[in-house]
Amino acid sequence: MSDQRKSSFATVDPATGKTVAEFPSIEGEEVDSAVEAADRAFGAWRKRPVEDRAALVGRAAGLMRERKESLARIITLEMGKLISEARGEVDLAASILTYYADHGPDFAADEPLDVEEGDAFLVNEPLGVLLGVMPWNFPLYQVVRFAGPNLVLGNTVMVKHAGICPQSALALESLFRDAGAPVGVYTNLFVSHDEISRIIDSPVVRGASLTGSERAGAQVAERAGRNMKPSLLELGGSDVFIVLDGEGLERTVDAAVAGRMANTGQSCVASKRFIVVADVYDDFVEGMRRSFAALEPGAPSDESTTLGPLSSEQAASDLVDQIRETVDQGAELVIGGGRVDRPGAYVEPTILTGVKPGMRAYAEELFGPAAVIYRVADEDEAIALANDSQYGLGGSVFCADVERARRVAGRVETGMVWINHPTSTRADLPFGGIKRSGYGRELSGLGMKEFVNRKLVRVLPPDAELRGIAG
């Protein structure tokens, strides 16, 4: 690099460990200039008709579909996602942009209130410049679920993407620019973590959204709170997958494998803790073992590969350490547990049983191809175990009796529960958690209600009676 500053933004192919490209960071006055440009853009952007803002987001969706293959290849190169799944991520991201292009104007419309006298309504006004701190595991999806609704609402957004996804970050910025976004409406920032606090401190930045680790979330929330600014956090998860009966067990096992192995297990809402009633436990474990054993490691760009690498060498090393220490603490290793014998950040598909409180895998999130399976006597024990977690993002319940499954879902302490399907996501469904999994909701109509001034406008006739005022 010709730039003298050490960059924290680099594409490193996790399938080979080779550095492909590096990009310089900005700091100080350059960051301040970007923030000022976003603020200037906000003044004009908020005045544009909401239909115009929605149309731009719709054009971005169209460009994303046109560039599907190139975007998918970038994702696969930078974080190791299987190419078929990378294409699926592009489709999902485009569907989110289309959803807000189609429905955003209605979500942003004034909301009349039912009052006894006169009129009253809520006006949904944008706040201003927003900062989004984004993770590497879904380089497009995570960004557009933040950017799409807020751009339609009239906010301007600045995105600090993960250090291992710089080309994904630049591709998104180019996509919005090519869709017609004025300078400053969507801004990519290659900045260090130290600069994030300075950005949040800026008086023109009106809110911050983070998807990532608990530690990073706590830092962003603390900084935003100190500045009296709203924040939204989507953090870790340790989603439960509760199996209450053996009816359709083959499909249930297939769902469990899909829920655990999507994105090589690197998803906040991946199924991670499998809680199975005793009478089907052994068959369930054996079914998952056979499926895990059949996965074939290979280059993630190869269509035939069914086991890709983790996002980085550090991620692979950390996961193996968690597994080994849990086994040393007394857990049983059913399959896997180590590194795949090939170059790259590959970890063997792993199943742990006999995990108890005090062991690392009991309390910690396992971010990769590792499942923990528990045997329980009944649904009460299943619910108690499910809720014995610091996380509360998503979960799923499998049962032929849907009403029973709904009762159990009502007792599970999470922000989302899916019945007879692993936790997933759609543009029209709210997404978010409780406990240490964060707060706030993205997607659906709620995705436009986080960074908004819901201004009350009360209309009374000139001769209305003057009443007592409280405040």
VEXSENU-340036 format. One record per residue (C-alpha): residue number from 0; y, z, x. Coordinates in Angstrom, 1 decimal, padded with zeros to 4 digits. Last residue first. Layout:
N
+------+--------+--------+--------+
| resi |     c2 |     c3 |     c1 |
+------+--------+--------+--------+
|  NUM |      Y |      Z |      X |
...
+------+--------+--------+--------+
This chain:
471
+------+--------+--------+--------+
| resi |     c2 |     c3 |     c1 |
+------+--------+--------+--------+
|  470 |  018.4 |  031.6 | -045.8 |
|  469 |  019.4 |  032.5 | -049.3 |
|  468 |  022.1 |  031.0 | -051.6 |
|  467 |  022.8 |  032.3 | -055.1 |
|  466 |  023.4 |  029.7 | -057.7 |
|  465 |  026.2 |  027.2 | -058.4 |
|  464 |  025.7 |  025.5 | -061.8 |
|  463 |  025.7 |  021.8 | -061.6 |
|  462 |  028.9 |  020.0 | -062.4 |
|  461 |  028.7 |  017.4 | -059.7 |
|  460 |  025.1 |  016.5 | -060.6 |
|  459 |  022.3 |  017.7 | -058.3 |
|  458 |  020.4 |  015.8 | -055.5 |
|  457 |  018.3 |  017.6 | -052.9 |
|  456 |  017.3 |  015.7 | -049.7 |
|  455 |  014.7 |  017.6 | -047.7 |
|  454 |  014.0 |  016.1 | -044.3 |
|  453 |  010.5 |  015.8 | -043.1 |
|  452 |  011.5 |  015.3 | -039.5 |
|  451 |  008.5 |  013.6 | -037.9 |
|  450 |  006.3 |  014.0 | -034.9 |
|  449 |  003.1 |  015.2 | -036.6 |
|  448 |  003.3 |  013.5 | -040.0 |
|  447 |  002.4 |  009.9 | -039.1 |
|  446 | -001.1 |  010.7 | -038.0 |
|  445 | -001.6 |  012.6 | -041.3 |
|  444 | -001.8 |  009.3 | -043.1 |
|  443 | -005.0 |  008.5 | -041.4 |
|  442 | -005.2 |  009.0 | -037.6 |
|  441 | -004.2 |  012.1 | -035.6 |
|  440 | -004.2 |  015.7 | -036.6 |
|  439 | -002.7 |  018.8 | -035.0 |
|  438 | -004.4 |  021.5 | -033.0 |
|  437 | -006.6 |  022.0 | -029.9 |
|  436 | -010.3 |  022.2 | -029.1 |
|  435 | -009.7 |  025.8 | -028.1 |
|  434 | -010.0 |  027.0 | -031.7 |
|  433 | -009.4 |  024.1 | -034.2 |
|  432 | -009.9 |  020.4 | -034.2 |
|  431 | -008.5 |  016.9 | -034.8 |
|  430 | -009.1 |  013.5 | -036.4 |
|  429 | -008.0 |  012.4 | -039.9 |
|  428 | -010.0 |  009.5 | -041.3 |
|  427 | -008.4 |  006.1 | -042.1 |
|  426 | -008.5 |  004.7 | -038.6 |
|  425 | -012.1 |  005.7 | -038.1 |
|  424 | -013.9 |  008.2 | -035.9 |
|  423 | -017.3 |  009.6 | -035.2 |
|  422 | -019.3 |  012.9 | -035.4 |
|  421 | -023.0 |  012.0 | -035.6 |
|  420 | -024.2 |  010.8 | -039.0 |
|  419 | -026.2 |  012.6 | -041.7 |
|  418 | -023.2 |  014.7 | -042.8 |
|  417 | -020.1 |  014.5 | -040.6 |
|  416 | -018.0 |  017.7 | -040.0 |
|  415 | -014.4 |  017.8 | -038.7 |
|  414 | -011.9 |  020.4 | -037.7 |
|  413 | -014.7 |  022.9 | -036.8 |
|  412 | -016.0 |  026.3 | -037.9 |
|  411 | -019.2 |  025.4 | -039.7 |
|  410 | -019.5 |  027.2 | -043.1 |
|  409 | -018.4 |  024.3 | -045.3 |
|  408 | -020.8 |  022.0 | -043.4 |
|  407 | -023.7 |  024.3 | -044.4 |
|  406 | -022.7 |  024.0 | -048.1 |
|  405 | -022.3 |  020.2 | -047.7 |
|  404 | -025.8 |  019.9 | -046.1 |
|  403 | -027.3 |  021.8 | -049.0 |
|  402 | -025.6 |  019.3 | -051.4 |
|  401 | -026.9 |  016.4 | -049.3 |
|  400 | -030.5 |  017.5 | -049.5 |
|  399 | -032.1 |  015.1 | -047.0 |
|  398 | -030.5 |  017.1 | -044.2 |
|  397 | -028.6 |  016.3 | -041.0 |
|  396 | -025.4 |  018.2 | -040.3 |
|  395 | -022.7 |  017.0 | -037.9 |
|  394 | -020.0 |  018.5 | -035.7 |
|  393 | -016.4 |  018.2 | -034.7 |
|  392 | -013.6 |  019.9 | -032.7 |
|  391 | -014.1 |  023.6 | -032.8 |
|  390 | -014.6 |  025.0 | -029.3 |
|  389 | -014.8 |  028.6 | -028.1 |
|  388 | -018.4 |  028.6 | -029.4 |
|  387 | -020.6 |  031.0 | -031.4 |
|  386 | -020.0 |  029.0 | -034.6 |
|  385 | -023.0 |  026.7 | -034.2 |
|  384 | -025.2 |  029.7 | -033.3 |
|  383 | -024.2 |  031.6 | -036.5 |
|  382 | -024.6 |  028.4 | -038.5 |
|  381 | -028.1 |  027.7 | -037.2 |
|  380 | -029.2 |  031.3 | -037.7 |
|  379 | -028.1 |  031.1 | -041.3 |
|  378 | -029.7 |  027.7 | -041.7 |
|  377 | -033.2 |  028.9 | -040.7 |
|  376 | -035.5 |  030.0 | -037.8 |
|  375 | -033.6 |  028.4 | -035.0 |
|  374 | -034.7 |  026.3 | -031.9 |
|  373 | -031.9 |  025.1 | -029.6 |
|  372 | -031.5 |  021.8 | -027.7 |
|  371 | -028.9 |  021.3 | -025.0 |
|  370 | -028.2 |  017.7 | -024.1 |
|  369 | -027.0 |  016.1 | -020.9 |
|  368 | -025.7 |  012.5 | -020.4 |
|  367 | -022.1 |  013.4 | -019.6 |
|  366 | -019.4 |  015.9 | -020.3 |
|  365 | -021.2 |  019.2 | -020.7 |
|  364 | -018.8 |  021.6 | -022.3 |
|  363 | -019.2 |  025.1 | -021.2 |
|  362 | -020.4 |  028.2 | -023.2 |
|  361 | -024.2 |  027.8 | -023.3 |
|  360 | -024.5 |  025.4 | -020.4 |
|  359 | -023.2 |  027.9 | -018.0 |
|  358 | -025.7 |  030.6 | -018.9 |
|  357 | -024.4 |  033.9 | -020.2 |
|  356 | -025.6 |  033.4 | -023.8 |
|  355 | -029.0 |  031.6 | -023.7 |
|  354 | -030.3 |  028.1 | -023.0 |
|  353 | -034.1 |  027.9 | -023.6 |
|  352 | -033.9 |  024.1 | -023.7 |
|  351 | -032.2 |  021.6 | -021.5 |
|  350 | -032.4 |  017.8 | -021.8 |
|  349 | -031.0 |  015.4 | -019.1 |
|  348 | -030.4 |  011.7 | -018.8 |
|  347 | -030.2 |  011.2 | -015.0 |
|  346 | -026.7 |  011.1 | -013.5 |
|  345 | -025.1 |  008.0 | -012.1 |
|  344 | -021.7 |  008.0 | -010.2 |
|  343 | -022.5 |  005.1 | -007.9 |
|  342 | -025.2 |  004.0 | -005.5 |
|  341 | -028.8 |  004.3 | -006.6 |
|  340 | -031.3 |  007.1 | -006.9 |
|  339 | -030.1 |  008.6 | -010.2 |
|  338 | -028.7 |  012.1 | -009.7 |
|  337 | -030.3 |  015.2 | -011.0 |
|  336 | -031.3 |  017.2 | -014.1 |
|  335 | -033.7 |  014.7 | -015.8 |
|  334 | -036.2 |  015.8 | -018.4 |
|  333 | -037.3 |  019.0 | -020.1 |
|  332 | -035.5 |  021.4 | -017.8 |
|  331 | -036.0 |  025.0 | -019.0 |
|  330 | -033.2 |  027.5 | -018.8 |
|  329 | -033.5 |  030.6 | -016.6 |
|  328 | -030.2 |  031.1 | -014.7 |
|  327 | -031.3 |  028.7 | -012.0 |
|  326 | -031.7 |  026.1 | -014.7 |
|  325 | -028.1 |  026.7 | -015.8 |
|  324 | -026.9 |  026.5 | -012.2 |
|  323 | -028.7 |  023.2 | -011.8 |
|  322 | -027.2 |  021.7 | -015.0 |
|  321 | -023.6 |  022.8 | -014.3 |
|  320 | -023.8 |  021.5 | -010.7 |
|  319 | -025.2 |  018.2 | -011.9 |
|  318 | -022.2 |  017.8 | -014.2 |
|  317 | -019.7 |  018.6 | -011.5 |
|  316 | -021.2 |  016.1 | -009.1 |
|  315 | -021.2 |  013.3 | -011.7 |
|  314 | -017.6 |  014.0 | -012.7 |
|  313 | -016.5 |  014.1 | -009.0 |
|  312 | -018.2 |  010.8 | -008.3 |
|  311 | -016.2 |  009.2 | -011.1 |
|  310 | -016.3 |  007.9 | -014.7 |
|  309 | -020.0 |  008.6 | -015.2 |
|  308 | -022.3 |  005.7 | -014.5 |
|  307 | -024.0 |  003.5 | -017.1 |
|  306 | -027.3 |  003.9 | -018.8 |
|  305 | -028.5 |  001.2 | -021.2 |
|  304 | -027.9 | -001.8 | -019.0 |
|  303 | -029.1 | -005.2 | -020.5 |
|  302 | -025.5 | -006.6 | -020.9 |
|  301 | -024.7 | -006.1 | -017.3 |
|  300 | -021.0 | -005.0 | -016.9 |
|  299 | -022.2 | -001.3 | -016.8 |
|  298 | -024.2 | -002.1 | -013.7 |
|  297 | -027.6 | -000.5 | -014.1 |
|  296 | -029.5 |  002.6 | -015.3 |
|  295 | -032.3 |  002.1 | -017.8 |
|  294 | -032.8 |  004.5 | -020.7 |
|  293 | -036.4 |  004.8 | -021.7 |
|  292 | -036.8 |  008.4 | -020.5 |
|  291 | -033.9 |  009.5 | -022.8 |
|  290 | -035.7 |  008.1 | -025.8 |
|  289 | -039.0 |  009.7 | -025.0 |
|  288 | -037.3 |  013.1 | -024.4 |
|  287 | -035.3 |  012.8 | -027.6 |
|  286 | -038.5 |  012.3 | -029.6 |
|  285 | -040.3 |  015.1 | -027.8 |
|  284 | -037.5 |  017.5 | -028.6 |
|  283 | -037.4 |  016.5 | -032.2 |
|  282 | -041.2 |  016.8 | -032.6 |
|  281 | -041.1 |  020.3 | -031.1 |
|  280 | -038.2 |  021.4 | -033.2 |
|  279 | -039.4 |  020.2 | -036.6 |
|  278 | -040.8 |  023.5 | -038.0 |
|  277 | -038.4 |  025.6 | -036.0 |
|  276 | -035.1 |  024.4 | -037.4 |
|  275 | -033.0 |  022.4 | -034.9 |
|  274 | -029.6 |  023.1 | -033.3 |
|  273 | -028.6 |  020.3 | -031.0 |
|  272 | -025.5 |  021.2 | -028.9 |
|  271 | -023.8 |  018.2 | -027.3 |
|  270 | -023.1 |  015.6 | -030.0 |
|  269 | -020.2 |  013.6 | -028.5 |
|  268 | -016.9 |  014.5 | -030.1 |
|  267 | -015.0 |  015.0 | -026.8 |
|  266 | -016.6 |  011.9 | -025.4 |
|  265 | -018.3 |  011.3 | -022.1 |
|  264 | -021.9 |  011.3 | -023.1 |
|  263 | -022.6 |  008.0 | -021.3 |
|  262 | -019.9 |  006.4 | -023.6 |
|  261 | -022.4 |  007.0 | -026.4 |
|  260 | -025.3 |  009.0 | -025.1 |
|  259 | -025.2 |  012.2 | -027.2 |
|  258 | -024.4 |  010.8 | -030.7 |
|  257 | -026.6 |  007.8 | -030.1 |
|  256 | -029.5 |  010.0 | -029.0 |
|  255 | -029.0 |  012.3 | -031.9 |
|  254 | -028.7 |  009.4 | -034.4 |
|  253 | -032.0 |  008.0 | -033.1 |
|  252 | -033.6 |  011.4 | -033.4 |
|  251 | -032.4 |  011.7 | -037.0 |
|  250 | -033.6 |  008.2 | -037.8 |
|  249 | -037.1 |  009.2 | -036.5 |
|  248 | -036.9 |  012.5 | -038.4 |
|  247 | -036.4 |  010.8 | -041.8 |
|  246 | -037.3 |  014.1 | -043.5 |
|  245 | -037.8 |  016.8 | -040.9 |
|  244 | -035.4 |  019.4 | -042.2 |
|  243 | -032.2 |  021.3 | -041.3 |
|  242 | -031.1 |  019.5 | -038.1 |
|  241 | -027.7 |  020.7 | -036.9 |
|  240 | -025.8 |  018.5 | -034.4 |
|  239 | -023.1 |  020.8 | -032.9 |
|  238 | -020.1 |  019.5 | -031.1 |
|  237 | -019.0 |  021.1 | -027.8 |
|  236 | -015.4 |  019.9 | -027.7 |
|  235 | -012.6 |  019.7 | -025.3 |
|  234 | -008.9 |  019.1 | -026.1 |
|  233 | -006.9 |  017.2 | -028.6 |
|  232 | -003.4 |  018.8 | -028.5 |
|  231 | -000.3 |  018.0 | -030.5 |
|  230 |  003.1 |  019.3 | -029.5 |
|  229 |  006.4 |  020.1 | -031.2 |
|  228 |  009.5 |  021.0 | -029.2 |
|  227 |  011.2 |  024.4 | -028.8 |
|  226 |  011.7 |  023.8 | -025.1 |
|  225 |  009.5 |  026.8 | -024.1 |
|  224 |  007.1 |  025.6 | -026.7 |
|  223 |  006.9 |  022.1 | -025.1 |
|  222 |  006.3 |  023.6 | -021.7 |
|  221 |  003.6 |  026.0 | -023.0 |
|  220 |  001.9 |  023.3 | -025.0 |
|  219 |  001.9 |  020.9 | -022.0 |
|  218 |  000.4 |  023.6 | -019.6 |
|  217 | -002.2 |  024.8 | -022.2 |
|  216 | -003.3 |  021.2 | -022.8 |
|  215 | -003.7 |  020.5 | -019.1 |
|  214 | -005.9 |  023.6 | -018.7 |
|  213 | -007.9 |  022.8 | -021.9 |
|  212 | -008.6 |  019.3 | -020.7 |
|  211 | -007.5 |  016.0 | -022.2 |
|  210 | -005.7 |  014.5 | -025.1 |
|  209 | -002.0 |  015.4 | -025.0 |
|  208 |  000.9 |  014.8 | -027.3 |
|  207 |  004.5 |  015.8 | -026.5 |
|  206 |  007.7 |  016.0 | -028.6 |
|  205 |  011.4 |  015.4 | -028.7 |
|  204 |  012.3 |  014.0 | -025.3 |
|  203 |  016.1 |  013.5 | -025.3 |
|  202 |  016.8 |  017.1 | -024.0 |
|  201 |  014.5 |  016.5 | -021.0 |
|  200 |  012.3 |  019.4 | -020.3 |
|  199 |  009.2 |  017.5 | -021.5 |
|  198 |  010.0 |  014.9 | -018.7 |
|  197 |  010.4 |  017.6 | -016.1 |
|  196 |  007.1 |  019.1 | -017.1 |
|  195 |  005.3 |  015.8 | -016.8 |
|  194 |  006.8 |  015.1 | -013.3 |
|  193 |  004.6 |  017.7 | -011.7 |
|  192 |  001.5 |  016.0 | -013.1 |
|  191 |  002.4 |  012.9 | -011.2 |
|  190 |  003.9 |  009.7 | -012.7 |
|  189 |  002.8 |  006.2 | -013.3 |
|  188 |  004.6 |  005.9 | -016.6 |
|  187 |  004.0 |  003.2 | -019.2 |
|  186 |  006.8 |  002.7 | -021.6 |
|  185 |  006.7 |  001.5 | -025.2 |
|  184 |  010.1 |  001.3 | -027.0 |
|  183 |  012.0 |  001.3 | -023.7 |
|  182 |  012.5 | -002.4 | -023.4 |
|  181 |  012.1 | -004.1 | -026.8 |
|  180 |  008.6 | -004.5 | -028.2 |
|  179 |  007.9 | -008.1 | -029.0 |
|  178 |  004.1 | -008.4 | -029.2 |
|  177 |  004.2 | -009.5 | -025.5 |
|  176 |  005.8 | -006.1 | -024.7 |
|  175 |  003.2 | -004.3 | -026.6 |
|  174 |  000.4 | -006.1 | -024.8 |
|  173 |  002.0 | -005.8 | -021.4 |
|  172 |  002.2 | -002.0 | -021.8 |
|  171 | -001.4 | -001.9 | -022.9 |
|  170 | -002.6 | -004.0 | -019.9 |
|  169 | -000.6 | -001.8 | -017.5 |
|  168 | -002.4 |  001.3 | -018.8 |
|  167 | -005.8 | -000.3 | -018.6 |
|  166 | -005.0 | -001.4 | -015.1 |
|  165 | -004.0 |  002.2 | -014.1 |
|  164 | -007.1 |  003.8 | -015.5 |
|  163 | -008.3 |  006.3 | -012.8 |
|  162 | -005.0 |  008.3 | -012.8 |
|  161 | -005.1 |  008.9 | -016.5 |
|  160 | -002.3 |  007.5 | -018.6 |
|  159 |  001.3 |  008.9 | -018.9 |
|  158 |  002.6 |  007.1 | -021.9 |
|  157 |  006.2 |  007.0 | -023.1 |
|  156 |  006.8 |  006.4 | -026.8 |
|  155 |  009.7 |  005.5 | -029.0 |
|  154 |  009.8 |  007.0 | -032.5 |
|  153 |  010.5 |  004.7 | -035.5 |
|  152 |  007.6 |  005.6 | -037.9 |
|  151 |  005.8 |  002.4 | -037.0 |
|  150 |  006.0 |  003.3 | -033.3 |
|  149 |  004.7 |  006.7 | -034.1 |
|  148 |  001.8 |  005.5 | -036.1 |
|  147 |  000.6 |  003.1 | -033.4 |
|  146 |  001.4 |  005.1 | -030.2 |
|  145 | -000.9 |  008.2 | -030.6 |
|  144 | -004.0 |  006.5 | -032.1 |
|  143 | -003.1 |  003.6 | -029.8 |
|  142 | -003.4 |  005.6 | -026.6 |
|  141 | -006.8 |  007.3 | -027.3 |
|  140 | -008.4 |  004.0 | -028.4 |
|  139 | -007.3 |  002.0 | -025.3 |
|  138 | -008.4 |  004.1 | -022.3 |
|  137 | -011.2 |  005.9 | -024.1 |
|  136 | -012.7 |  008.2 | -021.4 |
|  135 | -009.6 |  008.2 | -019.1 |
|  134 | -007.3 |  010.7 | -020.8 |
|  133 | -003.7 |  010.3 | -022.1 |
|  132 | -000.5 |  012.3 | -021.8 |
|  131 |  001.8 |  011.0 | -024.6 |
|  130 |  005.5 |  011.7 | -024.3 |
|  129 |  007.7 |  011.1 | -027.4 |
|  128 |  011.3 |  009.9 | -027.6 |
|  127 |  013.0 |  010.4 | -030.9 |
|  126 |  012.3 |  012.5 | -034.0 |
|  125 |  011.5 |  009.8 | -036.6 |
|  124 |  012.6 |  010.5 | -040.2 |
|  123 |  010.3 |  011.0 | -043.2 |
|  122 |  012.7 |  011.7 | -046.1 |
|  121 |  011.4 |  014.3 | -048.5 |
|  120 |  012.7 |  014.2 | -052.1 |
|  119 |  014.6 |  016.1 | -054.6 |
|  118 |  016.1 |  015.2 | -058.0 |
|  117 |  018.1 |  016.9 | -060.7 |
|  116 |  016.7 |  020.0 | -062.3 |
|  115 |  013.2 |  021.3 | -062.7 |
|  114 |  011.7 |  019.8 | -059.5 |
|  113 |  008.7 |  017.6 | -058.8 |
|  112 |  009.3 |  016.2 | -055.3 |
|  111 |  009.8 |  012.5 | -054.4 |
|  110 |  008.3 |  011.4 | -051.1 |
|  109 |  010.4 |  008.9 | -049.1 |
|  108 |  008.3 |  006.2 | -047.5 |
|  107 |  006.8 |  006.6 | -044.0 |
|  106 |  003.2 |  006.6 | -045.2 |
|  105 |  003.9 |  003.5 | -047.3 |
|  104 |  005.4 |  001.7 | -044.3 |
|  103 |  002.5 |  002.7 | -042.2 |
|  102 | -000.2 |  001.3 | -044.4 |
|  101 | -000.7 | -002.3 | -043.2 |
|  100 |  000.7 | -002.1 | -039.6 |
|   99 | -000.8 |  001.4 | -039.4 |
|   98 | -004.3 |  000.1 | -040.2 |
|   97 | -003.9 | -003.0 | -038.0 |
|   96 | -003.1 | -000.8 | -035.0 |
|   95 | -006.1 |  001.4 | -035.8 |
|   94 | -008.4 | -001.7 | -036.2 |
|   93 | -007.2 | -003.0 | -032.9 |
|   92 | -008.2 |  000.3 | -031.2 |
|   91 | -011.6 |  000.2 | -032.8 |
|   90 | -012.3 | -003.5 | -031.8 |
|   89 | -011.2 | -002.8 | -028.3 |
|   88 | -013.5 |  000.3 | -028.2 |
|   87 | -016.4 | -001.8 | -029.4 |
|   86 | -015.8 | -004.3 | -026.6 |
|   85 | -016.0 | -001.4 | -024.2 |
|   84 | -019.3 | -000.3 | -025.9 |
|   83 | -020.9 | -003.6 | -025.2 |
|   82 | -019.6 | -003.6 | -021.7 |
|   81 | -021.1 | -000.2 | -020.9 |
|   80 | -018.2 |  002.2 | -020.0 |
|   79 | -017.9 |  002.7 | -016.2 |
|   78 | -014.4 |  004.1 | -016.1 |
|   77 | -012.2 |  001.5 | -014.3 |
|   76 | -014.5 | -001.6 | -014.3 |
|   75 | -015.8 | -001.2 | -017.8 |
|   74 | -012.3 | -000.6 | -019.2 |
|   73 | -011.0 | -003.7 | -017.4 |
|   72 | -013.9 | -005.8 | -018.6 |
|   71 | -013.2 | -004.7 | -022.2 |
|   70 | -009.5 | -005.7 | -021.9 |
|   69 | -010.5 | -009.1 | -020.6 |
|   68 | -013.0 | -009.7 | -023.4 |
|   67 | -010.8 | -008.5 | -026.2 |
|   66 | -007.7 | -010.4 | -025.3 |
|   65 | -007.3 | -012.2 | -028.6 |
|   64 | -008.3 | -009.1 | -030.4 |
|   63 | -005.6 | -007.1 | -028.6 |
|   62 | -003.1 | -009.8 | -029.2 |
|   61 | -003.7 | -009.5 | -033.0 |
|   60 | -003.4 | -005.7 | -032.9 |
|   59 | -000.1 | -006.0 | -031.0 |
|   58 |  001.1 | -008.4 | -033.7 |
|   57 |  000.3 | -005.8 | -036.3 |
|   56 |  002.3 | -003.2 | -034.3 |
|   55 |  005.2 | -005.6 | -034.3 |
|   54 |  004.9 | -006.1 | -038.0 |
|   53 |  005.0 | -002.3 | -038.6 |
|   52 |  008.3 | -002.1 | -036.8 |
|   51 |  009.7 | -004.9 | -038.8 |
|   50 |  008.5 | -003.4 | -042.1 |
|   49 |  010.0 | -000.1 | -041.1 |
|   48 |  013.4 | -001.8 | -041.0 |
|   47 |  015.0 | -001.5 | -037.6 |
|   46 |  017.4 |  001.5 | -037.4 |
|   45 |  014.8 |  003.7 | -035.6 |
|   44 |  014.5 |  001.0 | -032.9 |
|   43 |  018.2 |  000.8 | -032.2 |
|   42 |  018.8 |  004.4 | -031.2 |
|   41 |  015.3 |  004.8 | -029.9 |
|   40 |  015.8 |  002.1 | -027.3 |
|   39 |  018.6 |  004.1 | -025.7 |
|   38 |  016.3 |  007.1 | -025.5 |
|   37 |  013.4 |  005.1 | -024.0 |
|   36 |  015.9 |  003.7 | -021.4 |
|   35 |  017.0 |  007.3 | -020.5 |
|   34 |  013.4 |  008.4 | -020.0 |
|   33 |  012.7 |  005.4 | -017.7 |
|   32 |  015.9 |  006.1 | -015.7 |
|   31 |  014.9 |  009.8 | -015.3 |
|   30 |  011.5 |  008.7 | -014.0 |
|   29 |  013.1 |  006.4 | -011.5 |
|   28 |  015.6 |  009.2 | -010.5 |
|   27 |  012.8 |  011.6 | -009.6 |
|   26 |  009.4 |  010.1 | -009.3 |
|   25 |  007.4 |  006.9 | -009.6 |
|   24 |  003.8 |  006.4 | -008.6 |
|   23 |  002.5 |  003.5 | -006.6 |
|   22 | -000.6 |  001.5 | -007.7 |
|   21 | -004.0 |  001.2 | -006.0 |
|   20 | -006.7 | -001.4 | -006.5 |
|   19 | -010.4 | -001.9 | -006.2 |
|   18 | -011.6 |  001.3 | -004.5 |
|   17 | -015.4 |  001.2 | -004.1 |
|   16 | -017.6 |  003.9 | -005.5 |
|   15 | -020.1 |  001.3 | -006.6 |
|   14 | -020.7 |  001.9 | -010.4 |
|   13 | -017.7 |  004.2 | -010.6 |
|   12 | -015.4 |  001.2 | -009.6 |
|   11 | -012.3 |  003.0 | -008.3 |
|   10 | -009.0 |  001.7 | -009.9 |
|    9 | -006.2 |  003.8 | -008.5 |
|    8 | -003.3 |  005.9 | -009.7 |
|    7 | -002.7 |  009.1 | -007.7 |
|    6 | -000.5 |  007.2 | -005.3 |
|    5 |  000.6 |  008.5 | -001.9 |
|    4 |  004.2 |  007.6 | -001.4 |
|    3 |  005.0 |  005.3 |  001.5 |
|    2 |  004.9 |  002.2 | -000.7 |
|    1 |  003.5 | -000.8 |  001.2 |
|    0 |  000.0 |  000.0 |  000.0 |
+------+--------+--------+--------+
